[in-house]
Every structure is written in structure tokens, then in C-alpha cells.
Amino acid sequence: MENRLKKAGQELAKMSVYAPMEIFIGVTFFILWIIYQNIDEGYSYDSVLALCPQFFVLTFICNKLFRNGLGRIIYYLSGFLLFMFVMANVDAFVHSAGYWFSLLIAFLVLISYGWYRDNERFAAHAVRVLLNIFSAVFIAYALCLAVVVQG
């Protein structure tokens, strides 16, 4: 058990080095969700929260494409793009067909990123991505329930 916790800690430390903006976006969306659940006055963050998958895919792709050099700045800026949408009113977009189309595009970009030339590797990658998405949604839902029950 102690070795598993130590290994999990090492993996988290490694993740904070390789994907800092993804962690930043995850924590930011979690904080926005807590604010949305507990403070019901003023601005409604539910539309911004609906853009979470698109922001994660954008940041993930920027992380993969821009590993070093000047391009790495684009990766770091992609994480802060979120704040423009927090200040904007995105209700109309979230309740339109364009939102669902952007989710579809984000999913297709995510599963096709590996550029696999054979169908077997592509299908295995697509299934792995789907399972990761489902497990992430399950974990996020469990965390949200834990916060709601505690509050």
C-alpha cells in the first residue's frame, strides 16, 4: 500500500511537470463549479463550465504540438484563454447547435491525434480515449457529489 501511494505521488509530480496548464484548468473549473454551486448571485458560470471539454482538448493538443521553444508560450497562453470566456457571456453559444458541434470536433481531434496509419491501433486508441473520458467523468461526478454532500 505504501509503495502504491509513493508511486501515485511520483506520477502526480511527473504530471505537474508535463501538463501544468491541464492541472490549472482542472482546478480552475473545479473552483468555478464550487462557486456556481454555493453562490447563486450575479454571474452564472454554468455556461462557462459547459466549455470544459473544449478547453481541455485545446490545451492538450497545444501541449503535444508545442513541446519547447517559442511554441511553448502558446501552450501556456492556451490555458489562460479560459479567463476571456469567464468574462464573456457564452449562454447563446452553449445553447446552440454550434456547442454540440464543437464537442464533436473536440472528440474527433482527441481520438485522431495519434495519427495511426493502421485501423487496429487507431481503434485501440479510440477505445482507450473513450474509457478515459468515461472514467474522468465518473471521477469528476464523484468529487462533485463529495463537495455537495459536505456543503
Buried (B, 14 or more C-beta within 10 A) or exposed (E): EEEEEEEEEEEEEEEEEEBBBBBBBBEBBBEBBBBBBEEEEEEEBEBBBBBBBBBBBBBBBBBEEBEEEEEEEEBBEBBEBBEEBBEEEBEEBBEEEEBEEBBEEBBEBBBEBBEBEEEEEBEEBBEEBEEEBEEEEEEBEEEBEEBEEEE
